[in-house]
Amino acid sequence: MAHHTTPPAAGTVSIGPSTADAYRLLPLPETLTGPHLDGHVCVWGGETLTPHTAVDLGSRRIGDRRAFPRACRGCTAKVAMLGLQIHGRDCDDCDGDCAVGRALGRIIRAATR
């Protein structure tokens, strides 16, 4: 999850990816079934999701189809935390002003509410 970004121009403010875009930072498993791609079950844990338990990971193109992956809050928090730990090892900005780190932090907070 290393990232390389160009610093913002002087006088501009970088807020990083939106929370919706940040969900696309989370890696999806390589093998997903129809129910995973349709958002009916958690992409990581496999449990059935409801509108109240699902976290929308953002629509995307996977293979030859449009997918709408979703996950449960617990798995989302775990994957985002792991991603933050991996990313933070190689990111010099994570001690201060890292847009990716902030975005993953927002995901963790939203998933654990």
N, C-alpha and C positions, 0 to 999 in steps of 0.2 A: 504494500500500500504506500510505497514511497511516492512522493509527488515532487514535481519540478514546476514551479510557477515563476513567471516574470514578476518582479516587484512592481507594485502600482506606481504610477507616475507621481511625482512630487505634488502634494496638495490634494491627492485623492484618497478615499477611504476604501479599503478592501474588506468586505464583510464575508467573502468566501461564498461557497455554494449555499443555495437555499436549503432548507431542511428537506424539501421534496427531492431536490437533486442529490442531496447527501445520501439518501437511501440507495442511490445507484452506486455508491462507493462500496456497498456491502457485496462481497462475492456470493454468487449463487452456486449451488451444487451443479456439477456437470450433467448429471442425469436427472431430468425432471419429467414427471408423467403429466398427462392431460389435466388431472385435478390440481397439480402444482401450478401449471401454466395458466389455468383458469382462476387461480386464487381461492380454491375451495379448501385446500389443506396447506399447512405450514411448509414452506420450501425446505426447512431444515429438520423439523421434528416430525412432520407428517400428520399432526393432529388436525381434525376438522376445525374450520374457523367459522366464526359468526361475525356479523358486522361489529359487534362489541369487543371481540377478542382479536380481530385482525389488524395488522399493521400493513398498510399499502406500500409496497416497495417500488412502485412506479412502473407504468407500462413500458414495455421495451420489445424489441424484435429479438426473438430467439429462434435460430434456425430459419425456417421458412414461414413462421407465423408470428402473430402479435401475441405477447404474453402479458398477463396481469398478475405477477407473483405477489404473494402476501405471506406473512409469517405471524406467529404468535408473539406476544410481547416478551416473553421470557427468552425465546431463541434470538429475537432481534437484539435484546440487550446484551446477551452473551457474545453474539457475533460482532456487534459494534465495539464491545469492550476488547475483544481479542484484536480486532482491527486497529483500535487505538493503541494498544500495547505494541503491536508489530510496527505500525506507522511511527510511533514515538521513538523507537530505537534508532531510526535512520533520519529523523527530521530534526534539523538544528533549530527550527522555529517553534517546536512544540513546547518549549519552556516559556514561550512568550506569545507571539502573535502568529499562530498557525491556523489558517482557515479550515484545513481538513480536520485538524484536531478539534476545533470548535464545532464543526459540523457533526463529527462522530459523537462528541459530548452531548449535543442537542438530541441526537437519536437515543442515546442511553437514558437521558432524563425523561424524554417522552415515553419510552418503553417501560420505565419503572414507576410511572405515576400511578 
